[in-house]
Amino acid sequence: MAKAKKGSRVRIRYTAKLEDGKVLDTLKRYEPLEFKIGDRKVLPCFEELIVGMEEGDKESFKVPQAFGPRRQELIVYAEKSDFPEDVEPTIGQNVQLKDPDDNRLNAVIENVDGNTVILDANHPLAGKTVVFDIELVEISAQ
């Protein structure tokens, strides 16, 4: 039987969950996800997991830092005065930041301490281990 490799077009079903079992995303009941391994349309670690699998295989993979490590440089300290006058920063609020190159970053307000606002621009799953349950439904050459 053929094994998935770089350049293979694959169709998969999967469930992604945290180690405590909390489901993050699932495609078990829907049309399978189709992509070409190597096109970087999905997480690189996700592609790597599928390489070597055969049609019909069902595997479970535990991936530390699947969405990358938590990066301290993405913790930003701001002043309340940096926010528009009509905005009261609150914990859990989503905001957009601009980096020095004018790129936009999504961030979450982690804490408000007096006039200091602490924002986290890390991916919400950065640093967390994700468990992927993958079923390789089909492999086609291309």
N, C-alpha and C positions, 0 to 999 in steps of 0.2 A: 504494500500500500504506500502511496506517495506521502511524503512528509512536507509540512509547510516550511518554506524557506524564503529568503529575501527575494522579492519579485513575484511571489505567489499572491494571487487574489484569493482572499479567504472570506468566508461568512461565518460569524460566530454569534453565540448567545453568551451573555455573562451576567454576573451579579458582582458588584463591588461593595464591600462592607468594611467597617472598622473591626478591630480585633474583638470588641465587645458584642459584635453581631449586628450593630446598627447598619441597616442597608443605606448605601449612598446612591446607588443607581442600579437598575436591572433591565435586561432585555430578554428575560426568560419567556415572557408571554407575547412578545411582539416579533415583527420581522427581524431576522438576524441582521447584525451590523456587517456591512461589506466594505472591505478596504484592501489595498495592495500593500503588502509588507515592504517597508522601505520608503513609502511615500510620506511618512511622518504626518499622517492625518489623525493619528491617535498617539497617546503617550508612548515615547520610545520604549519604556520598560514593558509596556503592554505588548508591543510588537515582538520583543525579545522572548516573552513568555510563550508565544504561539509557535515560534520557530521550533521545528522538531516534532510538533504534534501531528497526528494523523486524523483524517475524517472520522468523526464519531467519538474521538477522545474527549473525556471530561476530566479536567484537572483543577486543583485548587492551589493557588500560589499566594504566599505571604510576602508582600513587598514593602520593606522598610523605606520610608521617605519616598513613596511612589510619586508624590507631587513636589519633590525636592526638599532640601533641608530648610528649617526655619533660619532666616538670615537676620541677624541683629541690625544690620544697616537698613533694613526695611521697617524698623521701629522708629517713628518720627515723633519728635516733641514739638508742639506748637503752642501758641498762646491763644486764649479765647479771642483776643483782639484780631487774630489772623482770619477769623470767620466773619462772614457778613453780619451786620448788626441785627438782622431779623432771624438769625440762626443761633439757637442755644444748643451747643454740643452736648450730646447725651451718649452714655455708654451703649454700645451695640449699633450705633448709627453708622450707616455706610456713607462714605464721602469719596470724592475724587480729588487726587492730588496731581500736581504737575512737577515733573523732575526738571533739572536745569536745562535739559534739551527740549522742553515743552511736551514731553510724552505724558500721557495720562496714566495714573495708577489708581486702582481701587483700593480703598483702605477702610478699616473699621475702627471706630473710636473704642479703645480698650479701657481708658480711664480718664477721669476729669478730676484733677487735684488742684483746687483753688483756681488760678488762672492758667494752669498748665493742662494741655490736652495731649494725651498719648494715643497715637494712631499706629495701627499695624497694617502694613501693605503686603504682608506675606499671603500666599494662597491659604485659604482656610484649612486645607489639609496638609500644609507644609509640615514636615517633620513627623507625620503620623504614618503608622503601618497600615496598609490597605490589603485586604484579602480579596483576591479575584477568583471567582469560580467561573471557569471558562469551558464552554462546549464548542468544539470546532465542528461546525455543521458541514462545511464544504470547502474544498480547495480546487481552484481552477488555475491552469497555467496562463501566464501573460507577462 
